[in-house]
Amino acid sequence: MGCKLLLIAVIKNSSFGRTILKLLTSFMKVFVKVLILFY
């Protein structure tokens, strides 16, 4: 769990990580919408 928090901190501090985070969040939103549609 501590490792995950450290990883999140590193990701948030780098622009590269920030873009990955944005991509992940947008992907998750689409994934949730698809799940709701097919459920």
N, CA, C and O atoms as a printed pandas DataFrame, in Angstrom:
     atom_number atom_name residue_name chain_id  residue_number  x_coord  y_coord  z_coord
0              1         N          MET        A               1    0.831   -1.200    0.000
1              2        CA          MET        A               1    0.000    0.000    0.000
2              3         C          MET        A               1    0.867    1.252    0.000
3              4         O          MET        A               1    0.587    2.206   -0.726
4              5         N          GLY        A               2    1.919    1.248    0.815
5              6        CA          GLY        A               2    2.845    2.383    0.872
6              7         C          GLY        A               2    3.544    2.600   -0.458
7              8         O          GLY        A               2    3.785    3.734   -0.871
8              9         N          CYS        A               3    3.869    1.493   -1.126
9             10        CA          CYS        A               3    4.521    1.561   -2.440
10            11         C          CYS        A               3    3.601    2.231   -3.451
11            12         O          CYS        A               3    4.041    3.026   -4.281
12            13         N          LYS        A               4    2.316    1.897   -3.367
13            14        CA          LYS        A               4    1.329    2.472   -4.275
14            15         C          LYS        A               4    1.228    3.977   -4.078
15            16         O          LYS        A               4    1.168    4.736   -5.045
16            17         N          LEU        A               5    1.209    4.406   -2.816
17            18        CA          LEU        A               5    1.130    5.834   -2.505
18            19         C          LEU        A               5    2.351    6.570   -3.029
19            20         O          LEU        A               5    2.237    7.672   -3.564
20            21         N          LEU        A               6    3.519    5.960   -2.875
21            22        CA          LEU        A               6    4.769    6.552   -3.366
22            23         C          LEU        A               6    4.726    6.685   -4.887
23            24         O          LEU        A               6    5.129    7.706   -5.442
24            25         N          LEU        A               7    4.240    5.657   -5.541
25            26        CA          LEU        A               7    4.111    5.655   -6.994
26            27         C          LEU        A               7    3.175    6.762   -7.459
27            28         O          LEU        A               7    3.461    7.460   -8.432
28            29         N          ILE        A               8    2.048    6.920   -6.754
29            30        CA          ILE        A               8    1.085    7.981   -7.070
30            31         C          ILE        A               8    1.733    9.348   -6.910
31            32         O          ILE        A               8    1.529   10.233   -7.741
32            33         N          ALA        A               9    2.514    9.527   -5.846
33            34        CA          ALA        A               9    3.199   10.801   -5.602
34            35         C          ALA        A               9    4.166   11.116   -6.739
35            36         O          ALA        A               9    4.229   12.255   -7.203
36            37         N          VAL        A              10    4.916   10.118   -7.186
37            38        CA          VAL        A              10    5.872   10.297   -8.285
38            39         C          VAL        A              10    5.134   10.634   -9.583
39            40         O          VAL        A              10    5.555   11.514  -10.335
40            41         N          ILE        A              11    4.040    9.932   -9.833
41            42        CA          ILE        A              11    3.245   10.160  -11.043
42            43         C          ILE        A              11    2.676   11.577  -11.058
43            44         O          ILE        A              11    2.706   12.256  -12.085
44            45         N          LYS        A              12    2.161   12.014   -9.919
45            46        CA          LYS        A              12    1.559   13.350   -9.838
46            47         C          LYS        A              12    2.587   14.450  -10.055
47            48         O          LYS        A              12    2.247   15.523  -10.554
48            49         N          ASN        A              13    3.843   14.197   -9.687
49            50        CA          ASN        A              13    4.886   15.217   -9.803
50            51         C          ASN        A              13    5.524   15.287  -11.189
51            52         O          ASN        A              13    6.264   16.227  -11.479
52            53         N          SER        A              14    5.248   14.312  -12.041
53            54        CA          SER        A              14    5.814   14.338  -13.390
54            55         C          SER        A              14    4.723   14.587  -14.425
55            56         O          SER        A              14    3.612   14.070  -14.307
56            57         N          SER        A              15    5.046   15.376  -15.430
57            58        CA          SER        A              15    4.078   15.698  -16.486
58            59         C          SER        A              15    3.703   14.437  -17.265
59            60         O          SER        A              15    2.558   14.276  -17.688
60            61         N          PHE        A              16    4.677   13.548  -17.450
61            62        CA          PHE        A              16    4.434   12.277  -18.146
62            63         C          PHE        A              16    3.400   11.448  -17.385
63            64         O          PHE        A              16    2.461   10.908  -17.969
64            65         N          GLY        A              17    3.596   11.360  -16.075
65            66        CA          GLY        A              17    2.660   10.635  -15.225
66            67         C          GLY        A              17    1.282   11.263  -15.243
67            68         O          GLY        A              17    0.265   10.571  -15.191
68            69         N          ARG        A              18    1.263   12.591  -15.319
69            70        CA          ARG        A              18   -0.011   13.308  -15.333
70            71         C          ARG        A              18   -0.810   12.975  -16.585
71            72         O          ARG        A              18   -2.027   12.801  -16.521
72            73         N          THR        A              19   -0.130   12.886  -17.719
73            74        CA          THR        A              19   -0.823   12.533  -18.965
74            75         C          THR        A              19   -1.350   11.103  -18.886
75            76         O          THR        A              19   -2.459   10.824  -19.341
76            77         N          ILE        A              20   -0.567   10.205  -18.315
77            78        CA          ILE        A              20   -0.995    8.811  -18.141
78            79         C          ILE        A              20   -2.223    8.760  -17.238
79            80         O          ILE        A              20   -3.170    8.019  -17.502
80            81         N          LEU        A              21   -2.195    9.554  -16.172
81            82        CA          LEU        A              21   -3.314    9.617  -15.235
82            83         C          LEU        A              21   -4.576   10.111  -15.937
83            84         O          LEU        A              21   -5.663    9.580  -15.712
84            85         N          LYS        A              22   -4.433   11.121  -16.780
85            86        CA          LYS        A              22   -5.578   11.657  -17.535
86            87         C          LYS        A              22   -6.131   10.599  -18.474
87            88         O          LYS        A              22   -7.346   10.430  -18.582
88            89         N          LEU        A              23   -5.239    9.887  -19.154
89            90        CA          LEU        A              23   -5.659    8.826  -20.064
90            91         C          LEU        A              23   -6.389    7.722  -19.309
91            92         O          LEU        A              23   -7.414    7.216  -19.766
92            93         N          LEU        A              24   -5.850    7.353  -18.144
93            94        CA          LEU        A              24   -6.463    6.315  -17.323
94            95         C          LEU        A              24   -7.849    6.707  -16.852
95            96         O          LEU        A              24   -8.777    5.898  -16.894
96            97         N          THR        A              25   -7.995    7.960  -16.398
97            98        CA          THR        A              25   -9.299    8.413  -15.899
98            99         C          THR        A              25  -10.323    8.453  -17.027
99           100         O          THR        A              25  -11.466    8.037  -16.839
100          101         N          SER        A              26   -9.925    8.949  -18.198
101          102        CA          SER        A              26  -10.846    9.001  -19.338
102          103         C          SER        A              26  -11.218    7.589  -19.786
103          104         O          SER        A              26  -12.369    7.329  -20.136
104          105         N          PHE        A              27  -10.246    6.680  -19.776
105          106        CA          PHE        A              27  -10.499    5.284  -20.133
106          107         C          PHE        A              27  -11.472    4.643  -19.150
107          108         O          PHE        A              27  -12.374    3.906  -19.548
108          109         N          MET        A              28  -11.283    4.930  -17.857
109          110        CA          MET        A              28  -12.159    4.385  -16.825
110          111         C          MET        A              28  -13.588    4.889  -16.998
111          112         O          MET        A              28  -14.544    4.133  -16.828
112          113         N          LYS        A              29  -13.728    6.170  -17.338
113          114        CA          LYS        A              29  -15.062    6.746  -17.558
114          115         C          LYS        A              29  -15.764    6.040  -18.707
115          116         O          LYS        A              29  -16.943    5.701  -18.608
116          117         N          VAL        A              30  -15.039    5.821  -19.796
117          118        CA          VAL        A              30  -15.595    5.127  -20.962
118          119         C          VAL        A              30  -15.953    3.689  -20.593
119          120         O          VAL        A              30  -17.011    3.187  -20.975
120          121         N          PHE        A              31  -15.071    3.036  -19.854
121          122        CA          PHE        A              31  -15.274    1.651  -19.427
122          123         C          PHE        A              31  -16.536    1.516  -18.579
123          124         O          PHE        A              31  -17.322    0.587  -18.760
124          125         N          VAL        A              32  -16.718    2.459  -17.649
125          126        CA          VAL        A              32  -17.908    2.458  -16.782
126          127         C          VAL        A              32  -19.173    2.667  -17.613
127          128         O          VAL        A              32  -20.185    2.005  -17.384
128          129         N          LYS        A              33  -19.117    3.585  -18.574
129          130        CA          LYS        A              33  -20.273    3.845  -19.448
130          131         C          LYS        A              33  -20.640    2.595  -20.235
131          132         O          LYS        A              33  -21.817    2.258  -20.361
132          133         N          VAL        A              34  -19.630    1.909  -20.763
133          134        CA          VAL        A              34  -19.857    0.678  -21.523
134          135         C          VAL        A              34  -20.471   -0.395  -20.625
135          136         O          VAL        A              34  -21.400   -1.095  -21.027
136          137         N          LEU        A              35  -19.941   -0.518  -19.403
137          138        CA          LEU        A              35  -20.478   -1.496  -18.453
138          139         C          LEU        A              35  -21.945   -1.227  -18.160
139          140         O          LEU        A              35  -22.762   -2.147  -18.135
140          141         N          ILE        A              36  -22.275    0.053  -17.937
141          142        CA          ILE        A              36  -23.659    0.439  -17.639
142          143         C          ILE        A              36  -24.561    0.120  -18.837
143          144         O          ILE        A              36  -25.682   -0.361  -18.668
144          145         N          LEU        A              37  -24.064    0.391  -20.042
145          146        CA          LEU        A              37  -24.847    0.140  -21.255
146          147         C          LEU        A              37  -25.139   -1.343  -21.449
147          148         O          LEU        A              37  -26.250   -1.713  -21.829
148          149         N          PHE        A              38  -24.162   -2.181  -21.193
149          150        CA          PHE        A              38  -24.326   -3.615  -21.425
150          151         C          PHE        A              38  -24.885   -4.395  -20.245
151          152         O          PHE        A              38  -25.218   -5.573  -20.379
152          153         N          TYR        A              39  -24.991   -3.746  -19.090
153          154        CA          TYR        A              39  -25.449   -4.462  -17.899
154          155         C          TYR        A              39  -26.944   -4.737  -17.934
155          156         O          TYR        A              39  -27.485   -5.333  -17.003
